Amino acid sequence: MTTVRNIQDALDSITEPWQPHRLASVNDYDVKVVKLDGEFVWHSHPDTDELFLVLSGRLTLQLRDGDVELGPQDVYVVPRGVEHCPRADGVVCALLVEPAGTVNTGDVGGERTAVLRELAD
């Protein structure tokens, strides 16, 4: 990446929820922006942690042993192998950090699996 990216401009270009877009790459990690709305699917990432940074809105990370509530500027790392299900009651804008190639639906796949999209330059 050789250009400056603005997080808000990137989010403004996203038209559908649950469709992650690569904002930048750092070593072997992708920094992704995404809009979330509604409930996702229960899944885990057996080989990696997943960092959530909420930029706007309120996100509930449902975990089997209790929910984690995130608001603007809150960060939470879901440990590798922990089953979780993100839920947004209204549009949430978030930034995710995870290894390149990490699939959004983790170990369950299905119709909610999204190909990582690139932002227009």
N, C-alpha and C positions, 0 to 999 in steps of 0.2 A: 504494500500500500504506500503510495507516494503522495497522496492527497490528504488534506484535512477533512475530516468528517464531522458533521454536527449531529449530535444525538437526536435533537428535536426534529431537524429536517428529515433524518432517516425515519423516525417514527411517523412523521406526517405522510411519508410516501407509502406506508403500509396500509393496505385497504381491507385485509382479512385477518381475523384473529387466528392464533395458533399457527402462524406461518413465520418461522424465524428467518431473519435476514442477517447475513454476516456484516458486521460493522467494521471489524478489523481482525487480523490474525496476529498472534503473539507467540513466537516459537511454534509449538505444536498445539496451540489452543485457539479456539474461535471465541470472539467476543460478539455476541448476537443481540439484536434488538427484536422485540416481539410485542404484539398486542395480545392480551388475553381477555377472554370474555366467556363466562359460563364455566362449566366443569369440564376438565380434561379426562384422561383415563388413568386408572391406577397402573403404575409401572415402577420399575427400578432400573438403575444403571449398575450392573454388577461389577464393572471395572473402573468406575470413576465417580468422584464427587460431582455435584452440580451446584454452582453458585447462582443465586437469585438476588438481584438488586432491583427493588421496586422504585420506579421513577415517579409514577403517579398512580392514584387509585389505591385499592386495598386488595391484597391477595391472601387467600388462605391456602396454606400448604397442609393438606390433610395427610396425616401420618397414622399408622395403625395404633400408635400409643398416645395420640393426642394431636390436635391441630396447632399449627404455628401461624400466627397472624402477622402480616407485614403491611406496613404503610409506606408512604413516600420516604425515600432515603434509607429504608431498612434493608439489611443484607442478611441472608441466611444461606448456609451451605447444607444441602441434603447429602449426608454421607453415602459413599458407594454402597450399593446393595440395599438401601432402605427404600421400601415401597412407599410411594407418595402419589398424591393426586391433587394437582393445582386446581383451585376454584376461585374465579373472579366474579363477584356480584356487581357487574358493571365493568366497563373497559379499564384494564390495567395496562400500563406501559412498563416494560421491564427490560433489564439488561441481563443476559446470561453469560457465564463463562464456563466452558467445558472443552475437553480435548477435541481436536478436529475429527470429524467423522462420527461424533456422538449423535445417535438418532433420537429425535424428540420423544418417541414412544418407548424408548429403552428396550426392555426385554419382551414386550407384548406385541409390538407391531400393530397392524390393523389399519382401518380407514383413516385414522387421525395421523398416521405417519406422514411427515412432510419433508420434502427435499429442501435442504438449506438453500435459500435464495440469496442472490447477490443484489446489492443496492446499485441503482443506476449512478454513474459518475456525474 
